[in-house]
């Protein structure tokens, strides 16, 4: 059915003949109201209202249409032809013109009882149902016509009464349409709200005044790890989820809400998996007009990341303050820096005990540079050490081996890491050891203990971050101190070398004079019978000369650049022998504490000289403890990647440590203790050569020696000697010395630039029966030895002479007389240049000053061998 317009005929809104009973009309309107309430779809409601309207008014055909958004056409929802044939399609356009346009414009019902004669019939499509009369009732929503109820082909005419009825039914249809729009808007709003509540990360909740949960969004499960259903079933879950330490905060919030006050707080919650989250709780009461509490609502926000960021910032500020306090001590010595570092480590971890130390370069042992004050005060270990081997170590050694932190929060006698704790060690309840890495190896170790609560990963990160920065400061300080030490050692070495040359020259000259004194005294004693006048005086002269010779021998030991009898020996064996001598000689009020094993690598040394060097140091240590104390002697294998002395190469070393518990080395004399003739003892109590000789022995063995004040007090001497893994074979059986005759008749050429020594040697050998020829210079010696005037059997050659010296004479004579035996004689040692000549064929060596018996014996033995 199509109703496109009206003609200019009868369009009056007049009363007709349809007179419905009031109860029938009321029933119709109630049916329409029921349809509005009953149906959810507007199409179903509109159909029910249309059918009631059509039946009440008595129309045969009709439709319901809505105005399109453009406002130009009707959009037909459905069409009823009333049983008449209709080929028209309801979806065809239905322009809003003619009588329909008037209904849209006026918002009132209009009708035309002679529509069949209307000019608009010409616009009807072929096959459309024949329209006799038509009526259009508006659907008005909020003062705007948005659709029409179309009625047609009423038997008889439409009346004004029908128009009023149609308008009433139109209002019900409009109400249904508005209800649909409202419902759709509400559903869309609810969907958007649901999407919003599902997408928000905050927990939104509401509860009645008794705390029964009315609503909570799904975010609660993500934050709390518990479903909304579980919270609705158990109202106590909210409080149970709060961290036990923070529950008083949550309880204050509940009281505030019951009192009608807003409350904002932050606390921790514990999820079922044990993880902890920080939340901010913003809650508010909802009250009625009288102020009575009706319900409560709130928002709970996860602020864990913010709290962690705040905590990280606070920890960083704490580290920076600690680092600043340490950095301000950059000019202080290493001991002070390490102590300050440890103080900060103990502080930032709230610990009681701690230590800080460096690994030795070979990683075999830890050197503790600082103990916390409480550790030092509470420790009762006798003879506490500062160097701890990794092998056999406890928990700290595990941190070194794995290069990972070791954290023990229940430390007892059975806990891992108890190994190695001596009697009197401080009681440990909790322990944290963190290695400080440098180039993927452990450079240092930081340990703290006995925090009041468990150590956590946060403590590990605090120590790591702090020590990583401190290590830069300390590393530079160590490098600076090592460089300064090497410079000082270089200066000391140059000074000692100069002093050594001077001492050697003095000893040589002194020996020449002693040779004359001792030799002539020996000649006099040979001539004087027992009891003869002046025999006793000559005996005293000879004894004094021999004591003087011992003093010059010490000077030569300090000055020499070689070793007497170097062999690969065990340091432990040397120390064992040293201990035997010390126990017989040191004061009774000095005890000895040792720390070395017998698996030390071998060292290539002259055992007698090294023993003497160590004995000198130990004697000085005992002298530094007049009231008694402890003498510590230790040794360990070391690998040094850097030099400990100028010219020293990196490699394996044996470190020998001798430490006392005296007052230490005063800074003003620290640079002089190895100087010859320097002593702090009273007059007549020391020569001042002991440590100088020790320095010479150690350096002549390719080693290094240093002296400083030990961190635990007292003086500390550290000796580094090159190590080897192989020992020499046993000593060769000493060749038995036969009692050589002291007389002979051979021709002996004596060469010396000192006339007194030359005269003395000539006297000694002449009295022993030898034919003696003398030469006061090297050239005279060569001429006499190679000349035809004398058949020289043996030459006694001084090594040091002006002009042509001993080695030059030796080679010149050997070139002309390779069979002539040559005995070397010198106020220096048998090594150095003399050793080279012995290797080149020299027969023997005799040291000045010599006695009659010594000179005669070496000459006799040499003549017999050749």
C-alpha positions in Angstrom: 0.0 0.0 0.0 1.4 3.4 -0.9 -0.1 6.7 0.2 2.0 9.4 -1.4 -0.3 12.5 -0.9 -3.8 13.9 -0.9 -6.0 15.8 -3.3 -7.6 19.1 -2.8 -11.0 17.5 -1.9 -12.5 16.8 1.5 -9.8 16.9 4.1 -11.8 17.9 7.1 -11.2 16.3 10.4 -14.8 15.5 11.1 -16.5 13.1 13.5 -17.6 9.8 11.9 -19.7 7.0 12.9 -17.2 4.9 14.9 -18.1 5.0 18.5 -16.0 2.6 20.6 -17.0 1.8 24.1 -14.7 3.4 26.7 -13.8 0.1 28.2 -12.8 -1.2 24.7 -10.6 1.8 24.2 -9.1 1.5 27.6 -8.3 -2.2 27.0 -6.7 -1.2 23.7 -4.5 1.4 25.4 -3.6 -1.0 28.2 -2.6 -3.6 25.5 -0.3 -1.0 23.9 1.2 -0.2 27.3 1.8 -3.9 27.9 3.4 -4.2 24.6 5.8 -1.4 25.4 6.8 -3.1 28.6 6.8 -6.6 27.3 8.7 -6.4 24.1 12.4 -5.7 23.8 12.4 -5.1 20.1 10.8 -1.9 18.8 9.6 -3.7 15.7 7.6 -6.2 17.8 6.1 -3.4 20.0 5.3 -1.3 16.9 3.5 -4.2 15.3 1.4 -4.9 18.4 0.4 -1.2 18.7 -0.4 -1.0 15.0 -2.6 -4.0 15.1 -4.5 -2.7 18.1 -4.8 0.8 16.5 -6.0 -0.7 13.2 -8.5 -2.9 14.9 -9.8 -0.1 17.2 -10.2 2.4 14.4 -11.5 -0.1 11.9 -9.0 0.4 9.1 -8.2 -2.5 6.8 -4.7 -1.7 5.7 -1.7 0.3 6.9 1.9 0.4 7.9 4.5 1.9 10.3 7.4 3.9 9.0 10.2 5.9 10.4 11.7 9.1 9.0 15.2 8.6 7.5 18.1 10.6 8.9 17.9 12.8 5.8 14.3 13.7 6.8 13.1 13.2 3.1 11.8 9.6 3.1 9.9 7.1 5.1 11.6 3.9 6.0 8.8 1.3 6.2 9.1 -1.2 9.1 6.2 -3.4 7.9 3.1 -3.1 5.7 -0.4 -4.6 6.0 -2.5 -4.8 2.8 -5.6 -6.0 4.5 -5.9 -9.1 2.4 -6.0 -7.2 -0.9 -3.5 -8.0 -3.6 -0.4 -5.7 -3.5 2.6 -6.0 -5.8 4.4 -3.1 -4.3 7.5 -3.7 -2.2 7.6 -2.1 1.3 11.3 -1.3 0.8 10.6 1.0 -2.1 11.2 4.7 -1.4 8.3 6.5 0.2 9.0 10.3 -0.1 7.8 12.4 2.7 5.4 14.6 0.7 1.7 15.5 0.4 -0.4 14.4 3.3 2.5 12.6 5.0 4.5 15.8 4.9 1.7 17.6 6.6 1.6 15.1 9.4 5.4 15.4 9.8 5.1 19.2 9.8 2.2 19.6 12.2 2.8 16.7 14.4 -0.9 16.0 14.2 -3.0 13.2 12.7 -4.4 14.0 9.2 -6.6 12.0 6.9 -8.2 12.0 3.4 -11.5 10.1 2.8 -11.4 10.6 -1.0 -7.8 9.5 -1.7 -8.8 7.3 -4.6 -9.5 10.5 -6.6 -6.4 12.2 -5.5 -3.9 13.3 -8.1 -1.2 11.4 -6.1 -2.8 8.2 -7.3 -0.9 8.8 -10.5 2.4 8.1 -8.6 1.2 4.7 -7.3 3.3 1.9 -8.6 1.7 -0.8 -10.8 0.0 -3.5 -8.7 -0.3 -1.4 -5.6 -3.4 -2.0 -3.5 -6.2 0.4 -4.2 -6.5 3.1 -1.6 -9.9 4.5 -0.8 -9.1 6.6 2.2 -5.9 7.2 4.3 -4.9 8.5 7.7 -1.4 9.4 9.1 -0.8 9.6 12.8 2.6 11.0 13.9 5.2 9.4 16.3 6.4 12.4 18.3 9.6 12.1 20.3 10.6 15.1 22.4 8.6 17.5 20.1 9.9 16.0 16.9 7.9 13.8 14.5 10.2 10.8 13.7 7.7 8.4 12.1 4.1 7.7 11.1 1.3 5.1 11.6 -0.4 4.9 8.3 -4.0 3.5 8.1 -6.1 3.0 4.9 -9.4 1.6 3.5 -11.6 2.0 6.5 -15.1 1.1 5.7 -16.8 4.4 5.9 -14.8 7.5 6.5 -12.1 8.4 9.0 -13.3 10.8 11.7 -11.7 13.3 14.1 -12.3 10.8 16.8 -10.3 8.3 14.8 -7.6 10.9 14.5 -7.4 11.4 18.3 -7.3 7.7 18.8 -4.6 7.3 16.2 -2.6 10.1 17.9 -2.9 8.2 21.2 -1.7 5.0 19.6 1.1 7.1 17.9 2.2 8.3 21.3 2.5 4.7 22.6 4.5 3.9 19.5 6.7 6.9 20.1 7.2 5.9 23.7 8.2 2.4 22.5 10.6 4.0 20.1 12.1 6.3 22.7 12.3 3.3 25.1 14.3 1.4 22.4 16.6 4.4 21.9 17.1 4.7 25.6 17.7 1.0 26.1 20.2 1.0 23.3 22.0 4.0 24.8 21.9 2.4 28.2 23.3 -0.9 26.8 26.0 1.0 24.9 26.8 3.0 28.1 26.9 -0.2 30.1 29.1 -1.9 27.5 31.5 1.1 27.5 31.5 1.2 31.3 32.1 -2.6 31.4 34.9 -2.2 28.9 36.4 0.6 31.0 36.1 -1.3 34.2 37.7 -4.3 32.5 40.5 -2.3 31.0 41.4 -0.2 34.0 44.3 -1.6 36.0 43.1 -0.2 39.3 40.8 -2.2 41.5 37.4 -0.6 41.8 35.1 -1.8 44.6 32.0 -1.0 46.6 30.6 -2.6 49.7 27.7 -2.2 52.0 28.1 -0.7 55.4 28.7 -4.1 56.9 31.6 -4.7 54.5 29.8 -7.1 52.2 31.3 -6.7 48.8 28.8 -5.4 46.2 31.1 -5.0 43.3 34.7 -5.4 42.3 36.2 -5.2 38.8 38.3 -8.0 37.3 41.6 -6.1 38.0 41.4 -7.5 41.5 42.6 -10.9 40.3 45.6 -9.5 38.6 46.7 -7.5 41.6 45.7 -9.8 44.5 46.0 -13.2 42.7 42.5 -14.0 44.1 39.3 -14.0 42.0 36.4 -11.5 42.6 34.2 -14.4 43.4 36.4 -15.4 46.3 36.4 -11.9 47.6 32.6 -11.8 47.4 32.4 -15.1 49.3 34.9 -14.2 52.0 34.8 -10.6 53.2 37.9 -11.1 55.5 40.1 -11.8 52.5 40.8 -8.1 52.1 42.5 -7.8 55.5 44.1 -11.3 55.3 45.9 -10.2 52.1 47.5 -7.2 53.8 51.1 -7.8 55.0 51.0 -8.6 58.7 53.2 -5.6 59.5 50.8 -3.2 57.6 47.5 -4.5 58.9 47.2 -1.7 61.5 47.1 0.7 58.6 44.2 -1.2 56.9 42.3 -1.4 60.2 42.6 2.4 60.6 41.2 2.8 57.1 38.2 0.6 58.0 37.5 2.7 61.2 37.7 5.9 59.2 35.1 4.7 56.7 32.7 3.7 59.5 33.1 7.1 60.9 32.2 8.7 57.6 35.7 9.9 56.7 37.7 9.5 53.5 41.0 7.7 53.9 44.1 7.4 51.7 46.9 5.1 52.7 49.6 2.8 51.3 50.5 -0.7 52.4 51.8 -4.0 51.3 49.8 -7.0 50.2 51.0 -10.6 50.1 49.8 -12.7 47.1 49.1 -16.4 47.4 52.4 -17.1 45.6 54.3 -15.2 48.4 55.1 -12.2 46.2 54.6 -8.7 47.7 52.9 -5.8 46.1 52.6 -2.2 47.3 49.1 -0.6 46.9 47.6 2.8 47.4 44.1 2.6 48.8 41.8 5.6 48.3 38.5 4.9 50.0 35.4 7.0 50.7 32.1 6.5 52.5 28.7 7.0 50.7 26.2 8.6 53.0 22.5 9.5 52.7 21.0 12.9 53.2 21.1 12.5 56.9 24.7 11.6 56.9 24.2 7.9 57.7 26.6 5.5 56.1 25.0 3.6 53.2 27.9 2.0 51.6 31.6 2.3 50.9 33.7 2.5 47.7 37.2 2.9 46.7 40.1 2.6 44.3 43.2 0.4 44.9 46.2 1.1 42.7 49.3 -1.0 42.3 52.2 1.3 43.2 54.9 -1.4 43.4 56.9 0.1 40.6 56.8 3.5 42.1 57.8 2.2 45.5 60.6 0.2 44.0 61.7 3.3 42.1 61.6 5.4 45.3 63.5 2.6 47.1 66.1 2.4 44.4 66.5 6.2 44.4 66.9 6.2 48.2 69.4 3.4 48.0 71.3 5.2 45.3 71.3 8.4 47.3 72.6 6.4 50.3 75.4 4.8 48.1 76.3 8.2 46.6 76.6 9.7 50.1 78.8 6.8 51.2 80.8 7.0 48.0 81.3 10.8 48.6 82.6 10.2 52.1 85.1 7.6 50.8 86.1 9.8 47.8 86.9 12.7 50.1 89.7 10.4 51.6 91.3 9.9 48.2 94.5 11.4 49.5 94.6 9.1 52.5 96.6 5.9 52.5 95.2 2.5 51.4 94.5 1.3 55.0 92.4 4.4 55.7 90.5 4.0 52.4 89.7 0.4 53.1 88.6 1.1 56.6 86.3 3.8 55.4 84.9 1.6 52.7 84.1 -1.2 55.2 82.5 1.3 57.6 80.1 2.3 54.8 79.4 -1.3 53.8 78.5 -2.1 57.4 76.3 1.0 57.6 74.4 0.6 54.3 73.6 -3.1 55.1 72.8 -2.4 58.8 75.3 -5.1 59.8 77.4 -5.5 63.0 80.5 -7.2 61.6 82.5 -7.1 58.4 85.8 -7.2 56.6 87.2 -5.9 53.3 90.3 -7.3 51.6 92.0 -8.0 48.3 92.8 -11.2 46.6 96.5 -11.9 46.0 97.5 -11.7 42.3 97.5 -15.5 41.9 94.1 -15.8 43.6 95.5 -18.3 46.1 94.8 -16.2 49.3 92.9 -13.3 50.6 94.6 -10.4 52.3 92.2 -8.6 54.7 92.9 -4.9 54.8 90.1 -3.8 57.2 88.0 -5.3 60.0 85.0 -3.5 61.3 85.5 -2.0 64.8 83.1 -4.5 66.4 84.8 -7.4 64.8 88.2 -6.3 66.2 86.6 -5.7 69.6 84.7 -9.0 69.9 87.3 -11.3 68.3 89.2 -13.4 70.7 91.2 -15.4 68.3 94.8 -15.8 69.4 97.3 -14.7 66.8 94.7 -13.5 64.4 95.8 -13.6 60.8 95.4 -11.2 57.9 96.1 -13.6 55.1 93.8 -16.5 54.5 94.4 -19.2 51.8 91.4 -20.0 49.6 92.1 -23.7 50.0 90.3 -24.8 53.1 88.4 -21.6 53.5 84.8 -21.4 54.4 81.9 -19.5 52.9 84.0 -16.6 51.8 86.2 -19.0 49.8 83.0 -20.3 48.1 82.3 -16.7 46.9 85.9 -16.6 45.5 85.6 -20.0 43.7 82.2 -19.3 42.2 82.6 -15.6 41.7 79.1 -15.2 43.1 77.7 -13.8 46.3 77.2 -16.2 49.3 74.2 -15.3 51.5 73.5 -17.3 54.6 70.6 -16.2 56.8 70.6 -19.1 59.3 74.2 -19.4 60.2 74.9 -22.0 63.0 77.6 -24.4 63.9 76.4 -26.9 61.3 76.0 -24.4 58.5 78.1 -24.4 55.3 81.0 -22.1 55.7 81.7 -22.8 59.4 84.9 -24.5 58.3 88.0 -22.7 59.2 86.6 -20.7 62.2 89.1 -20.8 65.0 88.3 -20.7 68.7 87.4 -17.2 69.8 85.9 -16.2 66.5 83.0 -13.7 66.7 79.6 -15.5 66.7 78.0 -15.4 63.3 74.2 -15.5 62.8 73.9 -14.2 59.3 76.5 -13.8 56.6 76.8 -12.1 53.2 80.0 -12.3 51.1 80.1 -10.4 47.8 83.1 -10.8 45.4 84.3 -7.6 43.7 85.1 -8.6 40.1 87.7 -7.0 37.8 88.2 -8.4 34.3 86.1 -11.5 35.2 88.3 -12.4 38.2 87.9 -11.7 41.9 89.9 -8.6 42.8 88.5 -8.0 46.3 86.0 -9.4 48.8 83.4 -7.6 50.9 81.8 -9.4 53.8 79.2 -8.3 56.3 77.5 -10.3 59.1 74.9 -10.3 61.8 72.3 -8.0 60.4 69.2 -8.0 62.7 67.0 -9.2 59.8 67.7 -11.4 56.8 70.0 -10.3 54.1 68.3 -9.9 50.7 69.2 -9.4 47.1 68.8 -5.7 47.8 71.8 -5.9 50.1 73.8 -7.7 47.4 73.1 -5.0 44.8 73.9 -2.3 47.3 77.3 -3.8 48.0 78.0 -4.6 44.3 77.1 -1.1 43.2 79.0 0.6 46.0 82.2 -1.5 45.7 82.2 -1.3 41.9 82.7 2.5 42.3 84.9 2.3 45.3 87.1 -0.2 43.5 88.0 2.5 41.0 89.1 4.8 43.8 91.0 2.1 45.7 92.4 0.6 42.5 93.9 4.0 41.6 95.2 4.4 45.1 96.8 1.0 45.0 98.4 1.7 41.6 99.7 5.0 42.8 101.1 3.5 46.0 102.7 0.7 44.0 104.2 3.2 41.5 105.4 5.3 44.5 106.9 2.2 46.1 108.7 1.2 42.9 110.1 4.7 42.6 111.2 4.6 46.2 112.7 1.1 45.6 114.5 2.3 42.5 116.0 5.3 44.4 116.8 2.9 47.3 118.4 0.4 44.9 120.5 3.1 43.3 121.5 4.4 46.7 122.3 0.9 47.9 124.3 0.2 44.7 126.3 3.4 45.2 126.8 2.5 48.9 127.7 -1.0 47.9 130.4 0.1 45.5 131.8 2.4 48.2 131.6 -0.3 50.8 133.2 -2.8 48.5 136.1 -0.4 47.8 136.5 0.3 51.4 136.5 -3.4 52.3 139.1 -4.1 49.6 141.4 -1.4 50.8 140.8 -2.3 54.4 141.5 -5.9 53.7 144.9 -5.0 52.2 145.8 -3.2 55.4 144.4 -6.1 57.5 146.5 -8.5 55.4 149.6 -6.7 56.4 148.6 -6.5 60.1 147.3 -10.1 60.3 150.2 -11.5 58.2 152.9 -9.8 60.2 151.3 -10.7 63.4 151.2 -14.3 62.3 154.9 -14.1 61.3 155.8 -12.7 64.6 153.8 -15.4 66.4 155.6 -18.0 64.4 159.0 -16.6 65.6 158.1 -16.2 69.2 158.2 -19.1 71.5 155.4 -19.6 74.1 155.9 -17.2 77.0 158.2 -15.0 75.0 157.9 -11.2 75.5 155.2 -9.5 73.4 153.8 -12.9 72.2 150.5 -12.2 74.0 150.4 -8.7 72.5 150.9 -10.1 69.0 148.2 -12.7 69.7 145.7 -9.8 70.5 146.8 -8.0 67.4 146.0 -11.1 65.3 142.7 -11.6 67.1 141.6 -8.0 66.5 142.6 -8.3 62.8 140.5 -11.4 62.5 137.5 -9.6 64.0 138.1 -6.7 61.6 138.2 -9.2 58.8 134.7 -10.5 59.8 133.5 -6.9 59.6 134.9 -6.4 56.2 133.4 -9.7 55.2 130.0 -8.3 56.1 130.7 -5.2 54.0 131.6 -7.5 51.1 128.4 -9.5 51.6 126.4 -6.3 51.5 128.3 -5.1 48.4 128.6 -8.4 46.4 126.4 -9.0 43.3 126.5 -12.8 43.4 125.7 -15.8 45.5 128.1 -18.2 47.2 126.3 -21.6 46.7 122.9 -21.3 45.0 120.7 -24.4 45.1 117.0 -25.1 44.7 115.9 -25.7 48.3 112.6 -25.8 50.2 111.7 -22.6 52.0 110.0 -24.6 54.7 113.3 -26.4 55.4 115.1 -23.1 55.7 112.4 -21.8 58.0 112.4 -25.0 60.1 116.2 -24.5 60.6 115.7 -20.9 61.4 113.1 -21.7 64.1 115.6 -24.0 65.8 118.1 -21.3 66.1 115.5 -18.7 67.2 114.1 -20.9 70.0 117.6 -21.2 71.5 118.4 -17.5 71.2 115.4 -15.2 71.5 114.1 -13.9 74.8 111.7 -16.1 76.8 109.0 -13.4 76.7 108.7 -13.6 72.9 106.6 -16.3 71.5 106.8 -17.6 67.9 103.7 -18.0 65.7 104.2 -19.8 62.3 102.0 -19.9 59.3 103.5 -21.9 56.4 103.2 -25.4 54.9 105.7 -27.8 53.5 104.3 -27.8 50.0 105.9 -24.4 49.2 107.6 -24.2 45.8 111.4 -24.3 45.8 113.6 -21.3 45.7 117.1 -21.1 44.3 119.2 -19.5 47.0 122.4 -19.9 49.1 120.7 -21.4 52.1 123.4 -20.2 54.5 123.1 -16.6 53.3 119.3 -16.6 53.3 119.2 -18.1 56.8 121.5 -15.3 57.9 119.3 -12.7 56.2 116.2 -14.0 57.9 118.0 -14.2 61.2 118.9 -10.6 61.0 115.3 -9.6 60.5 114.1 -11.8 63.3 116.7 -10.4 65.6 115.6 -6.9 64.9 112.0 -7.9 65.5 112.8 -9.3 68.9 114.8 -6.2 69.8 111.6 -4.2 68.9 109.7 -6.1 71.6 111.7 -5.5 74.8 108.7 -6.2 77.0 107.8 -9.4 75.1 105.4 -10.1 72.2 104.7 -12.4 69.3 107.0 -13.0 66.4 105.1 -14.1 63.3 106.9 -16.1 60.6 104.9 -17.1 57.5 105.4 -18.1 53.9 103.2 -18.8 50.9 103.3 -19.3 47.2 102.5 -16.2 45.2 102.1 -15.3 41.5 102.9 -11.7 40.9 101.8 -10.1 37.6 103.7 -6.9 38.4 107.2 -6.2 39.7 107.9 -5.8 43.4 111.3 -4.3 42.7 112.9 -2.4 39.8 114.0 -4.8 37.0 112.0 -7.7 38.5 109.9 -9.8 36.2 106.4 -11.2 36.8 106.1 -14.8 37.8 106.0 -17.3 40.6 107.5 -16.2 44.0 107.7 -17.4 47.5 106.7 -14.7 49.9 108.2 -14.9 53.4 106.6 -12.6 56.0 108.2 -11.7 59.3 106.1 -9.6 61.6 106.4 -8.4 65.2 104.0 -6.9 67.7 106.2 -4.0 68.6 105.6 -0.3 68.0 106.2 -0.4 64.3 108.5 1.6 62.1 108.5 5.4 62.6 107.7 7.1 59.3 110.8 9.4 59.6 113.2 6.4 59.4 111.2 4.2 57.1 113.4 5.1 54.1 116.7 4.5 56.0 116.3 1.1 57.7 118.2 -0.7 54.9 121.1 1.8 54.8 124.4 0.4 56.1 125.5 1.5 59.5 122.0 2.9 60.2 120.8 1.8 63.6 118.3 3.0 66.3 120.1 1.0 69.0 122.3 2.5 71.6 126.0 2.9 71.2 127.8 -0.4 71.2 124.6 -2.4 70.7 124.7 -2.9 66.9 126.7 -2.3 63.8 123.8 -1.1 61.6 124.8 -3.7 59.0 122.2 -6.4 59.7 119.3 -5.2 57.5 121.7 -3.8 54.9 123.2 -7.3 54.6 119.7 -8.8 54.4 118.8 -6.4 51.6 122.0 -7.3 49.7 121.4 -11.0 50.1 117.8 -10.8 48.9 118.4 -8.6 45.9 121.4 -10.6 44.9 119.1 -13.6 44.7 116.8 -11.7 42.3 114.3 -11.0 45.0 112.8 -8.0 46.7 112.3 -7.0 50.3 110.0 -4.3 51.8 109.3 -3.1 55.3 106.1 -1.4 56.5 103.8 -1.3 59.4 101.3 -4.2 59.5 97.6 -3.3 59.6 97.3 -5.1 62.9 100.3 -3.3 64.3 104.0 -3.8 64.5 106.6 -3.9 61.8 106.2 -6.3 58.8 109.0 -7.4 56.5 108.0 -9.1 53.2 110.6 -11.0 51.2 109.8 -12.1 47.6 112.1 -14.8 46.1 111.7 -16.3 42.7 110.3 -19.8 42.9 110.8 -23.0 41.0 109.0 -26.3 41.1 112.1 -28.4 40.9 114.6 -29.2 43.6 118.3 -29.8 43.1 119.8 -33.2 43.7 121.5 -33.8 47.0 124.8 -32.2 47.8 127.9 -33.7 46.3 130.1 -35.3 49.0 132.5 -32.7 50.1 136.0 -33.5 49.0 138.0 -34.4 52.0 140.6 -31.8 52.7 143.9 -33.5 53.2 146.5 -31.9 55.5 148.6 -30.3 52.8 152.2 -29.6 53.7 152.9 -25.9 54.2 156.3 -25.8 52.7 157.8 -26.1 49.2 160.7 -25.1 46.9 158.9 -24.0 43.8 159.3 -20.6 42.2 156.3 -18.4 43.0 155.6 -15.1 41.3 153.6 -12.8 43.6 151.7 -9.9 41.9 150.2 -7.0 43.9 150.1 -3.2 43.7 150.2 -2.8 47.5 153.9 -2.9 48.5 153.1 -3.9 52.1 151.0 -6.8 50.9 153.6 -7.8 48.4 156.3 -7.8 51.0 154.2 -9.8 53.5 153.4 -12.5 51.0 157.0 -12.7 49.9 158.1 -13.1 53.6 155.5 -15.8 54.2 156.4 -18.0 51.2 160.1 -17.4 51.5 160.0 -18.7 55.1 158.0 -21.6 53.8 160.9 -22.5 51.5 159.7 -21.1 48.2 161.7 -19.1 45.8 159.8 -15.8 45.5 159.7 -13.3 42.7 157.5 -10.1 43.1 155.9 -7.7 40.7 154.2 -4.5 41.7 152.3 -3.9 38.4 150.4 -6.0 35.9 152.9 -5.4 33.0 155.9 -6.3 35.2 154.0 -9.5 36.1 153.5 -10.5 32.4 157.2 -9.7 31.6 158.4 -11.8 34.5 156.1 -14.7 33.9 156.9 -15.0 30.2 160.5 -14.0 30.4 163.3 -16.6 30.0 165.2 -15.3 33.1 163.0 -17.1 35.6 161.2 -20.4 35.4 158.0 -19.5 37.3 156.1 -22.5 38.6 153.1 -20.6 40.0 151.7 -17.1 40.1 149.7 -15.5 43.0 147.7 -12.7 41.2 145.9 -9.7 42.8 142.6 -9.0 41.0 142.4 -5.3 41.5 145.4 -3.2 40.3 145.7 0.1 38.5 146.6 0.0 34.8 146.8 -3.6 33.8 144.5 -5.4 36.2 144.3 -9.0 37.3 142.0 -10.4 34.5 144.2 -8.8 31.8 147.4 -10.2 33.4 145.7 -13.6 33.6 144.7 -13.8 30.0 148.1 -12.4 28.8 150.0 -15.1 30.8 147.6 -17.9 29.8 148.3 -17.0 26.2 152.0 -17.5 26.6 152.1 -20.0 29.4 148.8 -22.0 29.4 150.3 -24.6 31.8 151.2 -22.1 34.5 148.8 -22.4 37.5 147.4 -19.0 38.7 146.0 -18.4 42.2 143.7 -15.4 42.4 143.8 -13.1 45.4 141.5 -10.2 46.3 139.9 -8.3 49.0 136.6 -8.9 47.2 134.8 -12.2 47.0 135.5 -15.2 44.8 132.7 -14.3 42.6 132.0 -11.8 39.8 135.2 -11.4 37.8 137.1 -13.9 39.9 134.5 -16.5 39.2 134.8 -15.9 35.5 138.6 -16.5 35.7 138.2 -19.6 37.7 135.9 -20.9 35.0 138.5 -19.9 32.4 141.2 -22.0 34.1 142.5 -20.2 37.2 143.7 -22.7 39.7 142.3 -21.3 43.0 141.3 -18.3 45.0 142.4 -16.9 48.4 140.8 -14.0 50.1 142.5 -11.1 51.7 143.5 -10.8 54.5 145.0 -14.2 54.8 147.1 -15.8 57.5 150.4 -17.6 57.0 148.8 -21.0 57.1 146.0 -20.0 54.7 148.4 -18.7 52.0 150.9 -21.6 52.4 148.1 -24.2 52.2 146.5 -22.8 49.0 150.0 -22.6 47.4 151.0 -26.1 48.4 147.7 -27.6 47.2 147.9 -25.8 43.9 151.5 -26.9 43.3 150.6 -30.5 44.1 147.7 -30.5 41.7 149.8 -29.1 38.8 
